[in-house]
Amino acid sequence: MGIKKTLLLIILVLLVVFIAQNTQVVTVRFLLWEKAVSLVILIPLLTIIGMAIGFILDWRMNKKKSQKKNKDSIIPPLGSEDSLK
């Protein structure tokens, strides 16, 4: 098993233990919204939301890097000011 899979498995086990130990109901307040929610639901939900945000940000950063790399590698047409440098 690779190091990434091992770390992922350890994090998953720790998350399950954390969820199992935090089963009480809490009140979540956001702006004008207030809701009583069990931590068993709240913790995995916020974990998934955080992972999705991280994935999207990572994807956007990689996309920008590849666009910049492609832009830098374009050869200017003959006769343009850039090709005369």
C-alpha positions in Angstrom: 0.0 0.0 0.0 1.4 3.4 -0.9 2.1 6.3 1.5 -0.9 8.3 0.2 -3.3 5.5 0.7 -1.9 4.8 4.2 -2.3 8.5 5.2 -5.8 8.6 3.7 -6.8 5.5 5.7 -5.3 6.9 8.9 -7.2 10.2 8.4 -10.4 8.4 7.6 -10.1 6.2 10.8 -9.4 9.3 12.9 -12.4 11.1 11.4 -14.7 8.1 12.2 -13.5 8.0 15.8 -14.0 11.8 16.1 -17.5 11.5 14.8 -18.3 8.5 17.0 -17.2 10.5 20.1 -19.2 13.6 19.2 -22.8 12.6 18.9 -24.5 15.5 20.8 -26.9 18.0 19.2 -25.6 21.5 18.7 -27.2 24.7 17.5 -25.7 26.2 14.3 -26.3 29.9 13.8 -25.5 31.6 10.5 -26.7 35.1 9.8 -30.5 34.9 10.5 -30.6 31.1 10.2 -30.6 28.9 13.3 -30.8 25.1 13.3 -30.3 22.3 15.8 -28.1 19.6 14.2 -26.4 16.5 15.4 -22.6 16.6 15.1 -22.8 13.1 13.5 -24.3 14.9 10.5 -22.5 18.2 10.8 -18.9 16.9 10.9 -19.0 14.8 7.8 -21.0 17.5 5.9 -18.4 20.2 6.7 -15.6 17.8 5.9 -17.0 17.1 2.5 -17.6 20.8 1.9 -14.0 21.6 2.9 -12.6 18.9 0.7 -14.7 20.1 -2.3 -13.5 23.7 -1.8 -9.9 22.4 -1.6 -10.3 20.4 -4.8 -11.9 23.3 -6.7 -9.1 25.7 -5.6 -6.4 23.2 -6.5 -8.0 22.6 -9.9 -8.2 26.3 -10.6 -4.6 26.9 -9.6 -3.4 24.1 -11.8 -5.5 25.4 -14.7 -4.1 28.9 -14.4 -0.5 27.5 -14.2 -1.0 25.4 -17.4 -2.6 28.4 -19.2 0.4 30.6 -18.2 2.8 27.9 -19.3 1.1 27.5 -22.7 1.0 31.3 -23.1 4.7 31.6 -22.4 5.5 28.9 -24.9 3.7 30.4 -27.9 6.2 31.5 -30.6 5.4 35.0 -32.0 4.8 35.3 -35.7 7.7 36.4 -37.9 7.9 40.1 -38.4 6.2 40.9 -35.1 7.9 43.1 -32.5 8.3 40.2 -30.2 10.2 38.1 -32.8 12.7 40.9 -33.4 14.0 40.9 -29.8 
